[in-house]
Amino acid sequence: MKRILIISIIILVANLLAGLVITAYSPLNLLFTSMVIVINTMLLAFAFIGRAESTHRLSLGFIFAGVGALEFITGFFAPEQWTNNWWLLCTIILTAVQSILLFLAVYYSKEV
C-alpha cells in the first residue's frame, strides 16, 4: 500500500515539474494528467484497503494500472478545452466503470 502511494506521489511530482518546465505542455493537459494520477491512485488504494480477495485485488490492480497509464498517455493529446471534450468524457466513463468493478469486487467478497 505504501509503495503504491510513494510511486504515485513521485509520478505526480514528476508530472507537475514537467508541466512547469515544458512550455508545450498546456496547463489544462497538466490538470487532466494530474487528475488521472490522483484518481487512479485512490482507486488502487481502495482496492487494496477493501476486503476484496487477493486475486480480485491483483486483477483490479493490473486493470487500474493499465487504464490509468492509457488515460495518462492520451491526456497529453487531449483537447485543450472543457467543452466538447471527448477525452474528458471517456475518462469519466472509464473511472465510473473502474468504480463499479471495485464495488462489485468488494461487495461479493464480503458475501462469500
C-alpha positions in Angstrom: 0.0 0.0 0.0 2.8 2.4 0.9 4.6 1.6 -2.3 1.6 2.5 -4.4 1.3 5.9 -2.7 5.1 6.6 -2.9 5.2 5.7 -6.6 2.1 7.7 -7.3 3.5 10.8 -5.5 6.7 10.5 -7.4 4.9 10.3 -10.7 2.7 13.2 -9.7 5.6 15.4 -8.8 7.5 14.5 -12.0 4.3 15.4 -14.0 4.0 18.7 -12.2 7.7 19.5 -12.8 7.4 18.6 -16.4 4.4 20.9 -16.7 6.4 23.7 -15.3 9.5 23.2 -17.4 8.0 22.2 -20.8 6.2 25.2 -22.4 4.4 23.0 -24.9 2.6 21.1 -22.0 -0.6 23.2 -21.6 -1.9 23.9 -18.1 -5.2 22.2 -18.9 -3.5 19.0 -20.1 -1.3 19.2 -16.9 -4.5 19.3 -14.9 -6.0 16.4 -16.8 -3.0 14.1 -16.4 -2.6 15.1 -12.7 -6.3 14.3 -12.2 -5.8 10.9 -13.8 -2.8 10.1 -11.5 -4.7 11.1 -8.3 -8.0 9.3 -9.2 -6.2 6.1 -10.2 -4.1 6.2 -7.1 -7.2 6.4 -5.0 -8.9 3.5 -6.8 -5.7 1.4 -6.4 -5.6 2.3 -2.7 -9.2 1.4 -2.2 -8.7 -1.9 -4.0 -6.0 -2.9 -1.5 -7.7 -1.4 1.6 -11.1 -3.1 0.9 -11.8 -6.6 1.9 -11.7 -8.0 -1.6 -10.0 -11.3 -2.1 -6.3 -11.2 -3.0 -7.0 -12.4 -6.6 -9.5 -9.7 -7.1 -7.1 -7.1 -5.7 -4.4 -8.2 -8.0 -6.6 -8.3 -11.1 -8.1 -4.9 -10.3 -4.6 -3.5 -9.7 -3.5 -4.6 -13.2 -6.7 -3.3 -14.7 -6.5 0.1 -12.9 -2.8 0.5 -13.7 -3.4 -0.3 -17.4 -6.3 2.1 -17.7 -4.5 4.7 -15.7 -1.5 4.5 -18.0 -3.7 4.7 -21.1 -5.5 7.8 -19.7 -2.3 9.4 -18.7 -0.6 9.0 -22.1 -3.7 10.1 -24.0 -4.0 13.0 -21.6 -1.1 14.6 -23.4 -3.1 14.7 -26.6 -6.4 15.7 -25.1 -8.2 18.8 -26.5 -7.3 22.0 -24.6 -10.9 22.9 -23.8 -13.5 22.0 -21.3 -16.5 22.0 -23.7 -17.0 19.2 -26.3 -14.0 17.3 -24.8 -14.4 13.6 -25.8 -11.2 12.7 -23.9 -12.7 14.0 -20.6 -16.0 12.2 -21.2 -14.2 8.9 -21.9 -12.1 9.4 -18.8 -15.2 9.9 -16.7 -16.9 6.8 -18.2 -13.7 4.7 -17.6 -13.5 6.0 -14.0 -17.2 5.1 -13.4 -16.6 1.6 -14.8 -13.5 1.2 -12.6 -15.5 2.3 -9.5 -18.3 -0.2 -10.4 -15.7 -3.0 -10.7 -14.2 -2.1 -7.4 -17.6 -2.0 -5.7 -18.5 -5.4 -7.1 -15.2 -7.0 -6.1 -15.5 -5.7 -2.5 -19.3 -6.5 -2.2 -19.1 -10.0 -3.5 -16.0 -10.8 -1.4 -17.9 -9.9 1.7 -20.8 -12.2 0.7 -18.7 -15.3 0.4 
